[in-house]
Amino acid sequence: MGRDQAAEINATGVTVDVGEVTVRYLLYGLLPSWFLPGLADWAMPGAPVSRRRPAPRNP
């Protein structure tokens, strides 16, 4: 944030609440980044790649 932007925010009286920023981060950042891989995992069932390959034989 530049000095001009900080001065503008100060002049307009707009404040940023830490709780609001945290909720926005959780709802719009962390939740989608957790939900999308989970949805992809659910949509593509099957054994993991490591289970599809045969185990190496011991000599």
C-alpha positions as CSV (number, residue, x, y, z in Angstrom):
1,M,0.0,0.0,0.0
2,G,1.4,3.3,-1.0
3,R,1.5,6.4,1.0
4,D,-1.1,8.1,-1.3
5,Q,-3.5,5.2,-0.9
6,A,-3.1,5.2,2.9
7,A,-3.8,9.0,3.0
8,E,-6.9,8.5,0.8
9,I,-8.2,5.8,3.1
10,N,-7.5,8.0,6.1
11,A,-9.2,10.9,4.5
12,T,-12.4,9.0,3.6
13,G,-12.6,7.3,7.0
14,V,-12.7,3.8,5.6
15,T,-11.3,1.3,8.0
16,V,-10.4,-2.4,7.5
17,D,-11.5,-4.7,10.3
18,V,-9.2,-7.6,11.0
19,G,-12.1,-9.9,11.6
20,E,-13.7,-9.0,8.3
21,V,-10.4,-9.6,6.4
22,T,-10.1,-13.0,8.2
23,V,-13.7,-14.1,7.3
24,R,-13.2,-13.0,3.6
25,Y,-9.9,-15.0,3.5
26,L,-11.5,-18.1,4.9
27,L,-14.7,-17.9,2.8
28,Y,-13.2,-16.8,-0.5
29,G,-9.7,-18.1,-0.3
30,L,-9.2,-21.1,1.9
31,L,-12.6,-22.7,1.6
32,P,-12.6,-22.9,-2.2
33,S,-8.9,-24.0,-2.3
34,W,-9.9,-26.9,0.0
35,F,-13.3,-27.7,-1.6
36,L,-12.2,-27.9,-5.2
37,P,-9.6,-30.7,-4.7
38,G,-12.1,-32.5,-2.5
39,L,-14.7,-32.3,-5.2
40,A,-12.3,-33.5,-7.8
41,D,-11.3,-36.4,-5.6
42,W,-15.0,-37.3,-5.2
43,A,-15.7,-37.0,-8.9
44,M,-12.9,-39.2,-10.0
45,P,-13.1,-42.4,-7.9
46,G,-10.6,-45.1,-8.1
47,A,-7.5,-46.4,-6.4
48,P,-4.6,-44.1,-5.9
49,V,-1.8,-44.4,-8.5
50,S,0.5,-46.2,-5.9
51,R,-2.1,-48.9,-5.5
52,R,-2.4,-49.6,-9.2
53,R,1.2,-50.5,-9.7
54,P,2.4,-53.9,-8.5
55,A,4.7,-54.1,-5.5
56,P,8.3,-54.7,-6.3
57,R,9.5,-58.3,-5.7
58,N,12.1,-59.0,-3.1
59,P,15.0,-61.2,-4.4
